[in-house]
Amino acid sequence: MTEDSMAGLAHWTAIALYIVTTGVAATALVRQHQPGKSLLLGLLTCALVAHAISLRHILTAESGFRFDLSAMLSLIAWSVMLLLLVLSRRHQLTLLILAATPLAALAELAAVHSWGGVPPRQQISPGIAAHALLSISAYSMLTLATLQALYLYWLNQQLHNHRPSGASRFLPPLQTMESLLFGLIAFGQLLLTAALITGALFMEDMFAQHLVHKTALSILAWILYSILLWGHWKKGWRGNTAVRWTLSAFSVLMLAFFGSKLALEVILHRG
């Protein structure tokens, strides 16, 4: 079997398994019972393996590395599904799996067919490519964590005012949602750590490339996320305290990324 045919098989296998997983989760929710955990986790594991094989071919094209939106969405989808698989070993996350698996299938379909894609970049070393992929993955994962933190803030306010909404009844318990938040942050922090390390190893001249302020702000965000995780695991931080730290760290991280691009490309007119 050629590499192309193997990639094509992995691509369609991943999509099919995500769709089957969606059906299993939907059937369980309609019948108001939980599916066998081994069945759901087994389907997710097989889908992730097939997606990973396909993703290797998606991100490393013959003519260069792909950093277009569809390729990055596929990478993000795989990361999110991996995290859900890990968390599902301890918590019932059937509804979240039901919401995420169709999106993962769509992201995989879009990436393989390069919907909205751009030509691969050739003038880039493997080390810089790894740094870019890790950075984008970290930003994306921590964005999801921030959205989760905002949802938890809203849910806490609803519970505090004794006005829980109807939608909250179809979501996992608050403790499970908090576990998901810190899982997202921990995974995002791991990716951010790897991005900073690869940047230090492979960036040749940060001053010439105007990356000093971006690096400094990224390190500050890393410190804030580290304090938050330490506070949660050692001091039991949760609720609005966790939300405030998450929003503060994310604000610094986004300033590092978008603020740098704004300053260099819009204000200073530098590429």
PyRosetta script that sets phi, psi and omega in degrees:
from pyrosetta import init, pose_from_sequence

init()
pose = pose_from_sequence("MTEDSMAGLAHWTAIALYIVTTGVAATALVRQHQPGKSLLLGLLTCALVAHAISLRHILTAESGFRFDLSAMLSLIAWSVMLLLLVLSRRHQLTLLILAATPLAALAELAAVHSWGGVPPRQQISPGIAAHALLSISAYSMLTLATLQALYLYWLNQQLHNHRPSGASRFLPPLQTMESLLFGLIAFGQLLLTAALITGALFMEDMFAQHLVHKTALSILAWILYSILLWGHWKKGWRGNTAVRWTLSAFSVLMLAFFGSKLALEVILHRG")
pose.set_psi(1, 130.0)
pose.set_omega(1, -179.7)
pose.set_phi(2, -74.4)
pose.set_psi(2, 165.4)
pose.set_omega(2, 179.1)
pose.set_phi(3, -62.5)
pose.set_psi(3, -40.3)
pose.set_omega(3, -179.2)
pose.set_phi(4, -64.0)
pose.set_psi(4, -42.7)
pose.set_omega(4, 180.0)
pose.set_phi(5, -68.8)
pose.set_psi(5, -34.2)
pose.set_omega(5, 176.4)
pose.set_phi(6, -66.1)
pose.set_psi(6, -41.7)
pose.set_omega(6, 178.2)
pose.set_phi(7, -64.0)
pose.set_psi(7, -41.7)
pose.set_omega(7, 178.7)
pose.set_phi(8, -63.9)
pose.set_psi(8, -41.0)
pose.set_omega(8, 177.8)
pose.set_phi(9, -63.3)
pose.set_psi(9, -43.8)
pose.set_omega(9, 179.0)
pose.set_phi(10, -63.2)
pose.set_psi(10, -40.4)
pose.set_omega(10, -179.9)
pose.set_phi(11, -59.1)
pose.set_psi(11, -53.3)
pose.set_omega(11, -177.0)
pose.set_phi(12, -72.7)
pose.set_psi(12, -29.8)
pose.set_omega(12, 176.3)
pose.set_phi(13, -65.7)
pose.set_psi(13, -43.1)
pose.set_omega(13, 178.7)
pose.set_phi(14, -61.6)
pose.set_psi(14, -46.1)
pose.set_omega(14, 179.7)
pose.set_phi(15, -61.3)
pose.set_psi(15, -45.9)
pose.set_omega(15, -179.3)
pose.set_phi(16, -61.3)
pose.set_psi(16, -43.3)
pose.set_omega(16, -179.1)
pose.set_phi(17, -67.6)
pose.set_psi(17, -36.7)
pose.set_omega(17, 175.8)
pose.set_phi(18, -63.5)
pose.set_psi(18, -40.7)
pose.set_omega(18, 179.9)
pose.set_phi(19, -66.5)
pose.set_psi(19, -42.7)
pose.set_omega(19, 177.8)
pose.set_phi(20, -62.4)
pose.set_psi(20, -42.9)
pose.set_omega(20, 177.9)
pose.set_phi(21, -60.7)
pose.set_psi(21, -40.5)
pose.set_omega(21, 176.7)
pose.set_phi(22, -60.0)
pose.set_psi(22, -44.4)
pose.set_omega(22, 179.7)
pose.set_phi(23, -63.3)
pose.set_psi(23, -42.1)
pose.set_omega(23, 178.9)
pose.set_phi(24, -62.6)
pose.set_psi(24, -45.4)
pose.set_omega(24, -179.9)
pose.set_phi(25, -66.3)
pose.set_psi(25, -40.5)
pose.set_omega(25, -179.9)
pose.set_phi(26, -65.0)
pose.set_psi(26, -43.0)
pose.set_omega(26, 179.1)
pose.set_phi(27, -61.6)
pose.set_psi(27, -41.1)
pose.set_omega(27, 179.7)
pose.set_phi(28, -63.5)
pose.set_psi(28, -41.0)
pose.set_omega(28, -179.0)
pose.set_phi(29, -70.7)
pose.set_psi(29, -38.4)
pose.set_omega(29, 179.1)
pose.set_phi(30, -64.2)
pose.set_psi(30, -40.3)
pose.set_omega(30, 180.0)
pose.set_phi(31, -85.3)
pose.set_psi(31, -0.6)
pose.set_omega(31, 176.9)
pose.set_phi(32, 58.1)
pose.set_psi(32, 46.2)
pose.set_omega(32, 171.3)
pose.set_phi(33, -145.1)
pose.set_psi(33, 155.7)
pose.set_omega(33, -178.5)
pose.set_phi(34, -83.6)
pose.set_psi(34, 134.7)
pose.set_omega(34, 176.1)
pose.set_phi(35, -70.1)
pose.set_psi(35, 161.7)
pose.set_omega(35, 175.9)
pose.set_phi(36, -57.4)
pose.set_psi(36, 127.3)
pose.set_omega(36, -176.9)
pose.set_phi(37, -60.1)
pose.set_psi(37, -38.2)
pose.set_omega(37, -179.1)
pose.set_phi(38, -64.3)
pose.set_psi(38, -36.0)
pose.set_omega(38, 178.6)
pose.set_phi(39, -66.5)
pose.set_psi(39, -49.1)
pose.set_omega(39, -177.2)
pose.set_phi(40, -65.0)
pose.set_psi(40, -45.7)
pose.set_omega(40, -179.6)
pose.set_phi(41, -69.0)
pose.set_psi(41, -33.6)
pose.set_omega(41, 177.1)
pose.set_phi(42, -65.2)
pose.set_psi(42, -43.6)
pose.set_omega(42, 177.9)
pose.set_phi(43, -63.5)
pose.set_psi(43, -43.2)
pose.set_omega(43, 179.6)
pose.set_phi(44, -63.8)
pose.set_psi(44, -42.0)
pose.set_omega(44, 179.6)
pose.set_phi(45, -61.5)
pose.set_psi(45, -46.7)
pose.set_omega(45, 179.4)
pose.set_phi(46, -63.7)
pose.set_psi(46, -39.6)
pose.set_omega(46, 178.4)
pose.set_phi(47, -63.6)
pose.set_psi(47, -40.5)
pose.set_omega(47, -179.2)
pose.set_phi(48, -67.7)
pose.set_psi(48, -38.1)
pose.set_omega(48, 178.0)
pose.set_phi(49, -64.5)
pose.set_psi(49, -47.1)
pose.set_omega(49, 178.8)
pose.set_phi(50, -63.6)
pose.set_psi(50, -40.5)
pose.set_omega(50, 179.0)
pose.set_phi(51, -63.6)
pose.set_psi(51, -39.8)
pose.set_omega(51, -179.7)
pose.set_phi(52, -63.9)
pose.set_psi(52, -41.0)
pose.set_omega(52, 178.1)
pose.set_phi(53, -63.5)
pose.set_psi(53, -43.9)
pose.set_omega(53, 178.5)
pose.set_phi(54, -65.6)
pose.set_psi(54, -39.2)
pose.set_omega(54, -177.3)
pose.set_phi(55, -64.7)
pose.set_psi(55, -34.7)
pose.set_omega(55, 177.8)
pose.set_phi(56, -58.9)
pose.set_psi(56, -40.1)
pose.set_omega(56, 179.1)
pose.set_phi(57, -76.9)
pose.set_psi(57, -30.9)
pose.set_omega(57, 179.9)
pose.set_phi(58, -66.6)
pose.set_psi(58, -45.1)
pose.set_omega(58, -172.2)
pose.set_phi(59, -81.8)
pose.set_psi(59, -23.3)
pose.set_omega(59, -177.8)
pose.set_phi(60, -119.8)
pose.set_psi(60, 77.1)
pose.set_omega(60, 176.9)
pose.set_phi(61, -72.4)
pose.set_psi(61, 161.2)
pose.set_omega(61, -178.6)
pose.set_phi(62, -60.8)
pose.set_psi(62, -34.5)
pose.set_omega(62, -175.9)
pose.set_phi(63, -91.9)
pose.set_psi(63, 5.1)
pose.set_omega(63, 177.6)
pose.set_phi(64, 148.4)
pose.set_psi(64, -165.5)
pose.set_omega(64, -178.9)
pose.set_phi(65, -102.0)
pose.set_psi(65, 141.2)
pose.set_omega(65, -179.6)
pose.set_phi(66, -97.5)
pose.set_psi(66, 131.0)
pose.set_omega(66, 176.2)
pose.set_phi(67, -128.9)
pose.set_psi(67, 21.6)
pose.set_omega(67, -178.9)
pose.set_phi(68, -75.1)
pose.set_psi(68, 169.6)
pose.set_omega(68, -173.2)
pose.set_phi(69, -59.7)
pose.set_psi(69, -46.1)
pose.set_omega(69, -175.9)
pose.set_phi(70, -64.9)
pose.set_psi(70, -39.3)
pose.set_omega(70, 178.0)
pose.set_phi(71, -64.8)
pose.set_psi(71, -41.6)
pose.set_omega(71, 179.8)
pose.set_phi(72, -67.8)
pose.set_psi(72, -37.3)
pose.set_omega(72, 178.0)
pose.set_phi(73, -63.8)
pose.set_psi(73, -37.9)
pose.set_omega(73, 177.9)
pose.set_phi(74, -65.1)
pose.set_psi(74, -41.0)
pose.set_omega(74, 177.5)
pose.set_phi(75, -64.1)
pose.set_psi(75, -42.6)
pose.set_omega(75, 179.0)
pose.set_phi(76, -63.9)
pose.set_psi(76, -43.7)
pose.set_omega(76, -179.9)
pose.set_phi(77, -59.9)
pose.set_psi(77, -43.3)
pose.set_omega(77, 178.4)
pose.set_phi(78, -61.7)
pose.set_psi(78, -42.0)
pose.set_omega(78, -179.8)
pose.set_phi(79, -63.7)
pose.set_psi(79, -42.8)
pose.set_omega(79, -179.6)
pose.set_phi(80, -65.0)
pose.set_psi(80, -43.0)
pose.set_omega(80, 179.8)
pose.set_phi(81, -65.5)
pose.set_psi(81, -35.5)
pose.set_omega(81, 176.8)
pose.set_phi(82, -63.0)
pose.set_psi(82, -43.4)
pose.set_omega(82, 178.9)
pose.set_phi(83, -64.4)
pose.set_psi(83, -42.4)
pose.set_omega(83, 177.9)
pose.set_phi(84, -62.1)
pose.set_psi(84, -37.8)
pose.set_omega(84, 177.8)
pose.set_phi(85, -61.6)
pose.set_psi(85, -45.1)
pose.set_omega(85, -179.9)
pose.set_phi(86, -64.1)
pose.set_psi(86, -46.1)
pose.set_omega(86, -178.2)
pose.set_phi(87, -69.0)
pose.set_psi(87, -29.7)
pose.set_omega(87, -178.4)
pose.set_phi(88, -68.9)
pose.set_psi(88, -14.8)
pose.set_omega(88, 177.3)
pose.set_phi(89, -70.0)
pose.set_psi(89, -20.9)
pose.set_omega(89, -179.7)
pose.set_phi(90, -114.5)
pose.set_psi(90, -23.0)
pose.set_omega(90, -175.1)
pose.set_phi(91, -130.1)
pose.set_psi(91, 154.3)
pose.set_omega(91, 174.7)
pose.set_phi(92, -85.4)
pose.set_psi(92, 110.7)
pose.set_omega(92, -177.4)
pose.set_phi(93, -122.8)
pose.set_psi(93, 38.4)
pose.set_omega(93, -175.5)
pose.set_phi(94, -58.6)
pose.set_psi(94, -42.5)
pose.set_omega(94, -178.2)
pose.set_phi(95, -65.9)
pose.set_psi(95, -40.9)
pose.set_omega(95, 178.7)
pose.set_phi(96, -66.6)
pose.set_psi(96, -38.9)
pose.set_omega(96, 176.9)
pose.set_phi(97, -63.9)
pose.set_psi(97, -42.0)
pose.set_omega(97, 177.9)
pose.set_phi(98, -59.4)
pose.set_psi(98, -38.1)
pose.set_omega(98, -179.9)
pose.set_phi(99, -75.6)
pose.set_psi(99, -33.2)
pose.set_omega(99, -172.0)
pose.set_phi(100, -87.3)
pose.set_psi(100, -34.4)
pose.set_omega(100, -173.8)
pose.set_phi(101, -64.5)
pose.set_psi(101, -40.0)
pose.set_omega(101, 176.2)
pose.set_phi(102, -63.9)
pose.set_psi(102, -35.7)
pose.set_omega(102, 178.3)
pose.set_phi(103, -67.6)
pose.set_psi(103, -37.6)
pose.set_omega(103, 177.5)
pose.set_phi(104, -64.4)
pose.set_psi(104, -41.0)
pose.set_omega(104, 178.0)
pose.set_phi(105, -63.5)
pose.set_psi(105, -42.1)
pose.set_omega(105, 179.4)
pose.set_phi(106, -66.3)
pose.set_psi(106, -40.6)
pose.set_omega(106, 178.7)
pose.set_phi(107, -63.6)
pose.set_psi(107, -40.2)
pose.set_omega(107, 178.0)
pose.set_phi(108, -65.1)
pose.set_psi(108, -42.1)
pose.set_omega(108, 178.6)
pose.set_phi(109, -62.7)
pose.set_psi(109, -44.1)
pose.set_omega(109, -179.2)
pose.set_phi(110, -65.0)
pose.set_psi(110, -39.4)
pose.set_omega(110, -177.0)
pose.set_phi(111, -67.7)
pose.set_psi(111, -43.3)
pose.set_omega(111, -178.1)
pose.set_phi(112, -65.2)
pose.set_psi(112, -36.5)
pose.set_omega(112, -179.2)
pose.set_phi(113, -93.8)
pose.set_psi(113, 5.6)
pose.set_omega(113, 175.0)
pose.set_phi(114, 54.2)
pose.set_psi(114, 44.1)
pose.set_omega(114, 177.2)
pose.set_phi(115, -65.4)
pose.set_psi(115, 121.1)
pose.set_omega(115, -179.0)
pose.set_phi(116, 69.6)
pose.set_psi(116, 19.4)
pose.set_omega(116, -175.5)
pose.set_phi(117, -82.2)
pose.set_psi(117, 172.2)
pose.set_omega(117, 177.5)
pose.set_phi(118, -127.1)
pose.set_psi(118, 160.3)
pose.set_omega(118, 178.7)
pose.set_phi(119, -60.4)
pose.set_psi(119, 143.5)
pose.set_omega(119, 178.2)
pose.set_phi(120, -60.0)
pose.set_psi(120, 150.0)
pose.set_omega(120, 179.6)
pose.set_phi(121, -91.1)
pose.set_psi(121, 132.4)
pose.set_omega(121, -179.5)
pose.set_phi(122, -97.3)
pose.set_psi(122, -34.4)
pose.set_omega(122, -174.0)
pose.set_phi(123, -82.6)
pose.set_psi(123, 65.3)
pose.set_omega(123, -179.4)
pose.set_phi(124, -156.2)
pose.set_psi(124, 136.9)
pose.set_omega(124, -179.0)
pose.set_phi(125, -83.2)
pose.set_psi(125, 159.2)
pose.set_omega(125, 177.1)
pose.set_phi(126, -57.9)
pose.set_psi(126, -35.9)
pose.set_omega(126, 179.1)
pose.set_phi(127, -64.6)
pose.set_psi(127, -43.6)
pose.set_omega(127, 178.0)
pose.set_phi(128, -67.8)
pose.set_psi(128, -36.5)
pose.set_omega(128, 177.4)
pose.set_phi(129, -61.9)
pose.set_psi(129, -43.0)
pose.set_omega(129, 178.3)
pose.set_phi(130, -62.9)
pose.set_psi(130, -41.8)
pose.set_omega(130, 178.3)
pose.set_phi(131, -61.5)
pose.set_psi(131, -43.9)
pose.set_omega(131, -179.2)
pose.set_phi(132, -64.7)
pose.set_psi(132, -44.1)
pose.set_omega(132, -179.9)
pose.set_phi(133, -64.3)
pose.set_psi(133, -42.7)
pose.set_omega(133, 179.4)
pose.set_phi(134, -65.6)
pose.set_psi(134, -39.4)
pose.set_omega(134, 179.6)
pose.set_phi(135, -63.8)
pose.set_psi(135, -47.9)
pose.set_omega(135, -179.6)
pose.set_phi(136, -63.2)
pose.set_psi(136, -41.1)
pose.set_omega(136, 178.8)
pose.set_phi(137, -63.6)
pose.set_psi(137, -41.7)
pose.set_omega(137, 179.4)
pose.set_phi(138, -64.9)
pose.set_psi(138, -46.3)
pose.set_omega(138, 178.8)
pose.set_phi(139, -59.2)
pose.set_psi(139, -41.8)
pose.set_omega(139, -177.9)
pose.set_phi(140, -67.0)
pose.set_psi(140, -45.9)
pose.set_omega(140, -179.2)
pose.set_phi(141, -63.3)
pose.set_psi(141, -40.7)
pose.set_omega(141, -179.4)
pose.set_phi(142, -74.6)
pose.set_psi(142, -23.5)
pose.set_omega(142, 171.1)
pose.set_phi(143, -65.6)
pose.set_psi(143, -44.6)
pose.set_omega(143, 176.5)
pose.set_phi(144, -59.9)
pose.set_psi(144, -40.0)
pose.set_omega(144, 178.5)
pose.set_phi(145, -62.9)
pose.set_psi(145, -38.5)
pose.set_omega(145, 179.5)
pose.set_phi(146, -66.3)
pose.set_psi(146, -42.5)
pose.set_omega(146, 176.6)
pose.set_phi(147, -62.4)
pose.set_psi(147, -38.9)
pose.set_omega(147, 176.9)
pose.set_phi(148, -64.4)
pose.set_psi(148, -39.3)
pose.set_omega(148, 178.5)
pose.set_phi(149, -63.9)
pose.set_psi(149, -40.9)
pose.set_omega(149, 178.1)
pose.set_phi(150, -64.1)
pose.set_psi(150, -39.7)
pose.set_omega(150, 176.7)
pose.set_phi(151, -63.2)
pose.set_psi(151, -42.5)
pose.set_omega(151, 179.8)
pose.set_phi(152, -63.7)
pose.set_psi(152, -37.0)
pose.set_omega(152, 176.9)
pose.set_phi(153, -62.2)
pose.set_psi(153, -45.2)
pose.set_omega(153, 179.2)
pose.set_phi(154, -62.3)
pose.set_psi(154, -44.3)
pose.set_omega(154, -179.2)
pose.set_phi(155, -66.0)
pose.set_psi(155, -39.6)
pose.set_omega(155, 176.7)
pose.set_phi(156, -61.4)
pose.set_psi(156, -40.6)
pose.set_omega(156, 178.1)
pose.set_phi(157, -64.4)
pose.set_psi(157, -39.8)
pose.set_omega(157, 178.3)
pose.set_phi(158, -61.9)
pose.set_psi(158, -46.3)
pose.set_omega(158, -179.2)
pose.set_phi(159, -67.9)
pose.set_psi(159, -38.2)
pose.set_omega(159, 179.5)
pose.set_phi(160, -63.4)
pose.set_psi(160, -36.6)
pose.set_omega(160, -180.0)
pose.set_phi(161, -90.7)
pose.set_psi(161, 6.8)
pose.set_omega(161, 179.1)
pose.set_phi(162, 57.4)
pose.set_psi(162, 38.3)
pose.set_omega(162, 178.8)
pose.set_phi(163, -131.7)
pose.set_psi(163, 59.1)
pose.set_omega(163, 178.8)
pose.set_phi(164, -65.0)
pose.set_psi(164, 137.4)
pose.set_omega(164, -179.1)
pose.set_phi(165, -80.2)
pose.set_psi(165, 163.5)
pose.set_omega(165, 178.6)
pose.set_phi(166, -63.9)
pose.set_psi(166, -33.1)
pose.set_omega(166, -178.2)
pose.set_phi(167, -63.9)
pose.set_psi(167, -30.1)
pose.set_omega(167, -176.6)
pose.set_phi(168, -66.1)
pose.set_psi(168, -21.6)
pose.set_omega(168, -179.5)
pose.set_phi(169, -70.4)
pose.set_psi(169, -21.4)
pose.set_omega(169, -177.5)
pose.set_phi(170, -96.6)
pose.set_psi(170, 7.3)
pose.set_omega(170, 179.6)
pose.set_phi(171, -108.4)
pose.set_psi(171, 160.4)
pose.set_omega(171, 177.9)
pose.set_phi(172, -61.1)
pose.set_psi(172, 164.5)
pose.set_omega(172, 178.1)
pose.set_phi(173, -57.9)
pose.set_psi(173, 159.4)
pose.set_omega(173, -178.0)
pose.set_phi(174, -56.7)
pose.set_psi(174, -40.8)
pose.set_omega(174, -179.8)
pose.set_phi(175, -62.5)
pose.set_psi(175, -38.0)
pose.set_omega(175, 177.7)
pose.set_phi(176, -66.3)
pose.set_psi(176, -40.8)
pose.set_omega(176, 179.5)
pose.set_phi(177, -65.6)
pose.set_psi(177, -35.7)
pose.set_omega(177, 175.6)
pose.set_phi(178, -67.6)
pose.set_psi(178, -37.9)
pose.set_omega(178, 176.3)
pose.set_phi(179, -62.2)
pose.set_psi(179, -39.5)
pose.set_omega(179, 177.6)
pose.set_phi(180, -64.1)
pose.set_psi(180, -41.0)
pose.set_omega(180, 178.1)
pose.set_phi(181, -57.9)
pose.set_psi(181, -49.9)
pose.set_omega(181, -176.6)
pose.set_phi(182, -73.6)
pose.set_psi(182, -25.1)
pose.set_omega(182, 172.1)
pose.set_phi(183, -65.8)
pose.set_psi(183, -43.3)
pose.set_omega(183, 176.7)
pose.set_phi(184, -61.7)
pose.set_psi(184, -44.3)
pose.set_omega(184, -178.9)
pose.set_phi(185, -65.2)
pose.set_psi(185, -44.2)
pose.set_omega(185, -179.1)
pose.set_phi(186, -63.4)
pose.set_psi(186, -42.5)
pose.set_omega(186, 179.2)
pose.set_phi(187, -66.8)
pose.set_psi(187, -42.7)
pose.set_omega(187, 177.8)
pose.set_phi(188, -63.9)
pose.set_psi(188, -38.4)
pose.set_omega(188, 178.1)
pose.set_phi(189, -65.1)
pose.set_psi(189, -38.3)
pose.set_omega(189, 177.0)
pose.set_phi(190, -62.5)
pose.set_psi(190, -44.3)
pose.set_omega(190, 178.0)
pose.set_phi(191, -65.1)
pose.set_psi(191, -40.5)
pose.set_omega(191, 179.6)
pose.set_phi(192, -64.9)
pose.set_psi(192, -39.0)
pose.set_omega(192, 176.9)
pose.set_phi(193, -60.5)
pose.set_psi(193, -46.5)
pose.set_omega(193, 178.9)
pose.set_phi(194, -63.7)
pose.set_psi(194, -36.9)
pose.set_omega(194, 178.5)
pose.set_phi(195, -65.2)
pose.set_psi(195, -42.3)
pose.set_omega(195, 179.1)
pose.set_phi(196, -65.9)
pose.set_psi(196, -39.7)
pose.set_omega(196, -179.9)
pose.set_phi(197, -66.2)
pose.set_psi(197, -47.0)
pose.set_omega(197, 179.5)
pose.set_phi(198, -65.7)
pose.set_psi(198, -34.2)
pose.set_omega(198, 176.3)
pose.set_phi(199, -63.4)
pose.set_psi(199, -43.4)
pose.set_omega(199, 179.0)
pose.set_phi(200, -65.5)
pose.set_psi(200, -33.6)
pose.set_omega(200, -177.3)
pose.set_phi(201, -78.6)
pose.set_psi(201, -35.7)
pose.set_omega(201, -168.7)
pose.set_phi(202, -112.8)
pose.set_psi(202, -13.9)
pose.set_omega(202, 175.3)
pose.set_phi(203, -76.8)
pose.set_psi(203, 120.0)
pose.set_omega(203, -172.7)
pose.set_phi(204, -78.9)
pose.set_psi(204, -41.2)
pose.set_omega(204, -176.9)
pose.set_phi(205, -146.2)
pose.set_psi(205, 92.7)
pose.set_omega(205, -177.2)
pose.set_phi(206, -64.8)
pose.set_psi(206, -33.1)
pose.set_omega(206, -178.4)
pose.set_phi(207, -67.7)
pose.set_psi(207, -43.1)
pose.set_omega(207, 179.9)
pose.set_phi(208, -66.4)
pose.set_psi(208, -30.9)
pose.set_omega(208, -178.0)
pose.set_phi(209, -93.4)
pose.set_psi(209, 6.0)
pose.set_omega(209, 177.0)
pose.set_phi(210, 57.9)
pose.set_psi(210, 45.3)
pose.set_omega(210, -176.4)
pose.set_phi(211, -112.0)
pose.set_psi(211, 3.7)
pose.set_omega(211, -175.6)
pose.set_phi(212, -64.8)
pose.set_psi(212, -48.5)
pose.set_omega(212, -178.4)
pose.set_phi(213, -66.3)
pose.set_psi(213, -36.8)
pose.set_omega(213, 177.6)
pose.set_phi(214, -63.5)
pose.set_psi(214, -43.0)
pose.set_omega(214, 179.6)
pose.set_phi(215, -66.1)
pose.set_psi(215, -43.3)
pose.set_omega(215, -179.0)
pose.set_phi(216, -62.1)
pose.set_psi(216, -44.0)
pose.set_omega(216, 179.5)
pose.set_phi(217, -67.8)
pose.set_psi(217, -36.6)
pose.set_omega(217, 177.7)
pose.set_phi(218, -64.4)
pose.set_psi(218, -39.8)
pose.set_omega(218, 177.2)
pose.set_phi(219, -65.7)
pose.set_psi(219, -39.7)
pose.set_omega(219, 177.0)
pose.set_phi(220, -62.0)
pose.set_psi(220, -42.7)
pose.set_omega(220, 176.9)
pose.set_phi(221, -61.6)
pose.set_psi(221, -41.1)
pose.set_omega(221, 178.4)
pose.set_phi(222, -59.8)
pose.set_psi(222, -41.6)
pose.set_omega(222, 178.6)
pose.set_phi(223, -63.5)
pose.set_psi(223, -43.0)
pose.set_omega(223, -179.7)
pose.set_phi(224, -64.2)
pose.set_psi(224, -43.2)
pose.set_omega(224, 177.5)
pose.set_phi(225, -64.6)
pose.set_psi(225, -37.0)
pose.set_omega(225, 179.0)
pose.set_phi(226, -64.6)
pose.set_psi(226, -41.3)
pose.set_omega(226, 177.5)
pose.set_phi(227, -63.0)
pose.set_psi(227, -41.5)
pose.set_omega(227, 179.3)
pose.set_phi(228, -61.6)
pose.set_psi(228, -47.2)
pose.set_omega(228, -179.6)
pose.set_phi(229, -65.3)
pose.set_psi(229, -40.5)
pose.set_omega(229, 176.4)
pose.set_phi(230, -61.7)
pose.set_psi(230, -44.4)
pose.set_omega(230, -179.8)
pose.set_phi(231, -63.4)
pose.set_psi(231, -35.7)
pose.set_omega(231, 179.4)
pose.set_phi(232, -70.4)
pose.set_psi(232, -46.5)
pose.set_omega(232, -174.9)
pose.set_phi(233, -78.7)
pose.set_psi(233, -29.1)
pose.set_omega(233, -177.2)
pose.set_phi(234, -101.3)
pose.set_psi(234, -33.5)
pose.set_omega(234, -175.3)
pose.set_phi(235, -112.9)
pose.set_psi(235, -5.3)
pose.set_omega(235, 178.6)
pose.set_phi(236, 76.3)
pose.set_psi(236, 24.5)
pose.set_omega(236, 178.7)
pose.set_phi(237, -60.2)
pose.set_psi(237, 137.3)
pose.set_omega(237, 178.2)
pose.set_phi(238, -161.2)
pose.set_psi(238, -172.8)
pose.set_omega(238, 176.5)
pose.set_phi(239, 59.9)
pose.set_psi(239, -139.7)
pose.set_omega(239, -175.7)
pose.set_phi(240, -66.7)
pose.set_psi(240, -26.8)
pose.set_omega(240, 175.7)
pose.set_phi(241, -62.9)
pose.set_psi(241, -46.2)
pose.set_omega(241, 178.3)
pose.set_phi(242, -64.2)
pose.set_psi(242, -38.0)
pose.set_omega(242, 179.6)
pose.set_phi(243, -63.0)
pose.set_psi(243, -45.3)
pose.set_omega(243, -178.6)
pose.set_phi(244, -62.2)
pose.set_psi(244, -44.7)
pose.set_omega(244, 179.2)
pose.set_phi(245, -65.2)
pose.set_psi(245, -39.2)
pose.set_omega(245, 179.6)
pose.set_phi(246, -63.2)
pose.set_psi(246, -45.8)
pose.set_omega(246, -179.0)
pose.set_phi(247, -66.5)
pose.set_psi(247, -37.1)
pose.set_omega(247, 179.5)
pose.set_phi(248, -65.7)
pose.set_psi(248, -47.6)
pose.set_omega(248, -179.7)
pose.set_phi(249, -63.9)
pose.set_psi(249, -40.9)
pose.set_omega(249, -179.0)
pose.set_phi(250, -66.6)
pose.set_psi(250, -37.3)
pose.set_omega(250, 178.5)
pose.set_phi(251, -60.8)
pose.set_psi(251, -42.9)
pose.set_omega(251, 178.4)
pose.set_phi(252, -65.7)
pose.set_psi(252, -42.4)
pose.set_omega(252, -179.3)
pose.set_phi(253, -63.7)
pose.set_psi(253, -43.1)
pose.set_omega(253, 179.4)
pose.set_phi(254, -69.2)
pose.set_psi(254, -32.0)
pose.set_omega(254, 174.6)
pose.set_phi(255, -64.4)
pose.set_psi(255, -37.3)
pose.set_omega(255, 177.7)
pose.set_phi(256, -62.6)
pose.set_psi(256, -42.0)
pose.set_omega(256, -175.4)
pose.set_phi(257, -83.1)
pose.set_psi(257, -61.1)
pose.set_omega(257, -176.3)
pose.set_phi(258, -76.0)
pose.set_psi(258, -34.2)
pose.set_omega(258, 179.0)
pose.set_phi(259, -63.0)
pose.set_psi(259, -39.1)
pose.set_omega(259, 178.3)
pose.set_phi(260, -64.4)
pose.set_psi(260, -45.1)
pose.set_omega(260, -179.7)
pose.set_phi(261, -65.2)
pose.set_psi(261, -37.9)
pose.set_omega(261, 179.1)
pose.set_phi(262, -64.7)
pose.set_psi(262, -45.1)
pose.set_omega(262, -177.8)
pose.set_phi(263, -66.1)
pose.set_psi(263, -43.4)
pose.set_omega(263, -174.7)
pose.set_phi(264, -78.9)
pose.set_psi(264, -42.7)
pose.set_omega(264, -171.5)
pose.set_phi(265, -91.7)
pose.set_psi(265, -32.5)
pose.set_omega(265, -176.2)
pose.set_phi(266, -98.3)
pose.set_psi(266, -50.0)
pose.set_omega(266, -175.5)
pose.set_phi(267, -79.9)
pose.set_psi(267, -48.9)
pose.set_omega(267, -177.7)
pose.set_phi(268, -93.1)
pose.set_psi(268, -9.2)
pose.set_omega(268, 178.4)
pose.set_phi(269, 56.4)
pose.set_psi(269, 46.1)
pose.set_omega(269, 177.1)
pose.set_phi(270, -118.1)
pose.set_psi(270, 141.3)
pose.set_omega(270, 179.9)
pose.set_phi(271, -80.0)
pose.dump_pdb("model.pdb")
